[in-house]
Amino acid sequence: MTITTTDHLTSTQAEEVVGLAERARATDGVAPLSEQFVLDLRRPGAKAVHLLTPPGSGVRGYAQIATDGAVELVVDPAARRSGHGRSLVGAVLQARPDARFWAHGNLAGAQALAAVEGLRAVRDLRVMARPLTEADRAEPVLPAPLRSRPFVVGQDEAAWLEVNAAAFSHHPEQGRMTLADVEAREAQAWFDPAGLILVEDPSELVDGRPRVVAFHWTKVDPNATSSLDPTRPAGEVYVVGIHPDRQGRGLAGPLTALGTHHLAGLGLPEVILYVDGDNTPAVATYRRAGFSDAAVHVMYAR
């Protein structure tokens, strides 16, 4: 099967891939492409490799290889069991033998394809969820002298990037976010600066401003419907970060509560979050906050 490989999609190709991904999401109940991969469909200068089948219009299969070798792949539900998936996996592995494939939802078809290609699970990303309750409306109390405030666009990007890079220095995707990545998210319809809550220490100044030591970034995606009320979106704990020099000081619980407090104030029925399965401290923190497992995404590699 012929595969087209390119480092730049035309606007027509990008829209075809978005439509393909939406058809797969409607069929499977889970989005096949994550946010960063969708952003890199259209972003000028994104250093991703795109593979499409068949050539020309009417895309039936698509894969994207990120610079770190992470891969996401989707095949049109109407064209499955026709070799598109295996052809894309083979072409990806030929280009990047170290490729690591995300299987969002770890669906049976993805498991079968991984088994045929001799791939094994190397990482899992848990989706955890819990209802938002009246208790979430109570104002969280931070350890003194810390205080919280909403993000200010055009002012706080550098401070956020500094604490994010420190908090996620071990993380293969989150820790390498750039100003362009932040600005791309600021341009999305779901972005709300009030939902990006910064924690600062007024006793420590950086360039005349209180130092940002932690943050809780929430997200409300209208396409992420709540399992408790399909007519409403679920709120999301998008990213939570604490600077390493502030960890172990009783900040994790109140920081989590800042986000759920904000989401509860929006009247949402449920909150979800994503956490690496091997991040034991974070999983324990979320379980203490009432979260339980709702789904899992698995990464496969040779």
ROZAPA-346714 format. One record per residue (C-alpha): residue in one letter; x, y, z. Coordinates in steps of 0.001 Angstrom, whole numbers, padded with zeros to 6 digits, always signed. Layout:
REM residues N
AXYZ/...
//
This chain:
REM residues 302
M+000000+000000+000000/T+001399+003413-000985/I+002155+005837+001840/T+002685+009575+001425/T+005260+010999+003857/T+005634+014745+004361/D+006819+017275+006919/H+004004+019669+006008/L+000304+019071+005423/T-001693+021266+003098/S-004730+022927+004635/T-006912+020451+002729/Q-004989+017464+004059/A-005095+018822+007612/E-008871+019239+007433/E-009244+015712+006024/V-007240+014329+008934/V-009352+016289+011439/G-012507+014848+009865/L-011008+011353+009892/A-010129+011696+013582/E-013631+012919+014393/R-015232+009916+012638/A-012975+007600+014640/R-013828+009389+017889/A-017560+009077+017185/T-017179+005346+016497/D-014718+004425+019250/G-015758+006829+022008/V-012193+008098+022388/A-010196+010668+020408/P-007360+008996+018452/L-005203+012140+018323/S-004189+014104+021411/E-004129+017870+021618/Q-000466+018433+020733/F-000715+016175+017681/V-003819+018033+016456/L-002108+021391+016977/D+000880+020163+014948/L-001378+019348+011989/R-001611+023037+011145/R+001171+024793+013057/P+003865+026305+010810/G+007295+025119+011849/A+006082+022056+013738/K+008822+019453+013351/A+006522+016485+012885/V+006424+013842+010149/H+003027+013048+008637/L+002109+009798+006879/L-001093+009384+004871/T-002762+006594+002959/P-003857+006481+000224/P-002061+009299-001648/G-004195+012200-002836/S-007607+013112-001493/G-009816+010857+000588/V-007419+010064+003436/R-008231+006717+005051/G-005267+006372+007373/Y-002972+008846+009086/A+000031+008704+011406/Q+002168+011449+012900/I+005700+011024+014255/A+006727+013627+016836/T+010341+014690+017189/D+010821+012431+020224/G+009532+009361+018346/A+006046+009341+019849/V+003421+008337+017283/E-000351+008635+017013/L-002274+006826+014311/V-005866+006639+013121/V-007702+004640+010450/D-011138+005540+009128/P-013736+003194+010703/A-015115+002495+007204/A-011692+001391+005943/R-010477-000799+008796/R-009243-004366+008248/S-007962-003271+004832/G-004272-003004+005639/H-004076+000733+006282/G-003043+000327+009917/R-000331-002257+009247/S+001015-000247+006330/L+001276+002886+008447/V+002919+001052+011357/G+005423-000551+008976/A+006271+002776+007358/V+006680+004440+010760/L+008996+001710+012033/Q+011058+001862+008862/A+011546+005601+009395/R+011870+005426+013189/P+012718+001958+014587/D+012529+003518+018071/A+008962+004758+017504/R+006517+004569+020405/F+002824+004304+019476/W+000026+005736+021590/A-003153+003636+021720/H-005762+005963+023192/G-008309+003897+025079/N-006169+000812+024367/L-008917-000507+022115/A-009019-004146+021024/G-008001-003260+017462/A-004932-001391+018692/Q-003944-004288+020943/A-004278-006731+018058/L-002218-004538+015727/A+000493-004161+018373/A+000615-007932+018877/V+000914-008615+015130/E+003756-006098+014837/G+005574-007452+017895/L+005101-004313+019969/R+004792-004362+023759/A+003307-001933+026267/V+005990+000404+027654/R+003930+003149+029305/D+000384+003771+030459/L-001469+007016+031025/R-004456+006752+033344/V-007650+008750+033083/M-009092+009312+036553/A-012423+010935+037396/R-014737+011897+040212/P-017950+013913+040656/L-017702+017569+041593/T-019607+018156+044822/E-020635+020981+047107/A-017447+020391+049103/D-015448+021543+046080/R-017034+024976+046394/A-015203+025605+049676/E-012267+028001+049294/P-008946+026078+049473/V-006374+027213+052052/L-002741+027390+050927/P+000239+027105+053260/A+001371+030568+054403/P+002603+032820+052881/L+001531+031422+049502/R-001365+032907+047579/S-003120+032160+044292/R-004215+034276+041348/P-005299+033760+037716/F-002826+033739+034836/V-002351+037000+032922/V-001810+036583+029166/G+001234+038494+027956/Q+002722+038714+031432/D+003040+035269+032987/E+004240+033018+030164/A+007919+033105+031143/A+007222+032439+034825/W+004901+029573+033938/L+007429+028039+031556/E+010138+028187+034239/V+008148+026331+036879/N+006696+023896+034313/A+010159+022958+033013/A+011437+022416+036568/A+008395+020422+037682/F+008429+018186+034590/S+012155+017887+033873/H+011656+014095+033792/H+008581+014174+031557/P+009060+013363+027829/E+006435+015841+026569/Q+005292+018322+029189/G+008725+019438+030341/R+009758+020574+026870/M+006881+022987+026284/T+007938+026249+024664/L+006479+029734+024419/A+005050+028765+021015/D+003305+025793+022639/V+001754+028039+025298/E+000657+030615+022742/A-000904+027890+020587/R-003042+026872+023558/E-003920+030461+024368/A-005358+030658+020848/Q-007694+027702+021383/A-011404+028296+021984/W-011284+026402+025282/F-008510+028531+026810/D-009578+030563+029835/P-006887+032455+031782/A-009081+032298+034886/G-008719+028522+034736/L-004908+028689+034822/I-004285+029306+038512/L-000831+030385+039638/V+000516+029988+043167/E+003085+032591+044105/D+005292+033340+047098/P+005185+037070+047954/S+008209+036666+050223/E+010427+035847+047215/L+010606+038275+044304/V+011778+037659+040739/D+012179+040791+038605/G+010073+042633+041153/R+007195+040141+041084/P+006311+037381+043560/R+007896+034129+042417/V+005522+031579+040850/V+006156+028265+042611/A+003220+026118+041414/F+000197+026139+039147/H-003031+024304+038422/W-004185+024592+034798/T-007787+023498+034263/K-009562+022906+030981/V-013175+022729+029850/D-013387+021066+026438/P-016958+021025+025055/N-016130+017771+023225/A-015172+015996+026481/T-018649+015162+027720/S-019220+014053+031292/S-020036+010404+031975/L-022423+011647+034681/D-024296+014053+032397/P-023701+013647+028622/T-025293+017057+028012/R-022470+018795+029898/P-018697+018802+029489/A-016424+017419+032161/G-013887+019744+033712/E-010289+018650+033423/V-007253+018898+035641/Y-005127+019778+032607/V-001700+020181+034211/V-000612+020550+037836/G+002985+021512+038570/I+005009+022253+041692/H+008579+023518+041576/P+010869+020809+043014/D+012085+023118+045790/R+008481+023389+047046/Q+007568+019728+046944/G+006950+017846+050164/R+005569+020932+051935/G+001883+020070+051984/L+001068+021947+048783/A-000201+019086+046590/G-003630+018744+048215/P-004529+022460+048330/L-003164+022914+044797/T-005448+020167+043492/A-008354+021762+045362/L-007741+025139+043695/G-008593+023607+040328/T-011588+021579+041434/H-012884+024662+043275/H-012718+026642+040032/L-014446+023894+038019/A-017166+023417+040617/G-017824+027148+040461/L-018614+026711+036751/G-021376+024259+037651/L-019739+021254+035978/P-020778+017766+037094/E-017439+015933+036930/V-013679+016404+036830/I-011199+014195+034975/L-007420+014112+034833/Y-004559+012264+033158/V-001617+010856+035103/D+001215+008476+034255/G+000577+005090+035795/D+004078+004945+037291/N+003722+008357+038976/T+002907+006788+042316/P+002902+009984+044418/A+000515+011756+042029/V-001807+008749+041770/A-001897+008565+045582/T-002678+012293+045841/Y-005568+011974+043391/R-006966+008883+045082/R-006984+010766+048394/A-008921+013491+046564/G-011588+010943+045562/F-010526+010111+042003/S-010825+006602+040574/D-009691+005012+037310/A-011957+005687+034321/A-009828+004685+031291/V-006267+004036+030215/H-004072+005019+027258/V-001147+002717+026483/M+002097+003326+024611/Y+003575+000449+022578/A+007099+000008+021234/R+009527-002655+020085/
//
